[in-house]
Amino acid sequence: MKRKAFTLVELLVVIGIIALLISILLPSLNRAREQANWLKCMSNLRQVGQAMQMYCNNNKGRFPTAGAGTKPSDWIFWEDFPLPDAPRSLDKSMIAPYLGIPVNPEVLRCPSDVVENHTSKKPNGQPQYAFSYSSNYLITRLPADGWPGIYGPGQSNSPLRISEIVSAPDKILLIDESATTVDDGCWAWMSTLGSDQNLLSNKHMKHQELPKLRKDPNAGKGNACFADGHVEYIERKKSYEPYNYDPKIKN
């Protein structure tokens, strides 16, 4: 009896069909994976926003300070190096008790963020910011001894209270910042007014944070947490609107 087997031509046809199916399915699989990352990122931001709310509840309604310096009241201690009066470990962050100690660092990172791609570095040998989220400096504020007069004559550098924020559901508290600009826990795009710094990330879209799109306000969408704790997937240009970033502007 003759043995039955595939011919070389038949094998090549099957391999070709498999390759074609993979090429058709791969984009869909990539989109599904990115959608899962986007949802996980939103969940992370929601957890951080809720931790901020709980911190406020235990501190007379006042937010912690922006994570730009080395203050004991910073919302995130990201540098992970010792200071005489304030050990800078993640578990010492002001919101750490509300995230759970030890803090899982992945809660502070977007799953689509590649930390090695963070291009902004701190001076004086300080480490790179290894997280994805940053807080609105008009709410969490920069300390006066490092940034005197930054808020104008007669304006306090103390972080705001929730009660001081006009229309909290419309005011951005935290963003998933672009890997090309993130360098600390402080979001201050509005202080430079379009100098392609402190940008809302669009890493969950096809744009993938292309350099040519850095100055484009219409360059996609990213995740943001608002002052009342809810999270939205917003257009980058929304983060450029004073009504959305300035906690004291009325509609």
Secondary structure, DSSP 4 states (H G I P E B T S, - for coil): -PPP---HHHHHHHHHHHHHHHHHHHHHHHHHHHHHHHHHHHHHHHHHHHHHHHHHHTTTTBPPBPBTS--TTBS---S-B--SS--B-GGGSTTHHHH-SS--GGGGS-TT--GGG-----STTPPPP--SEEEEHHHH---TTTSTTTT-TT---SPPBGGGSTTGGGSEEEEEB-TTT--SBEE-HHHHTSSS-SPBP-TTSTTTT-GGGTT-TTS-EEEEEETTS-EEEEEHHHHT-HHHH-TT---
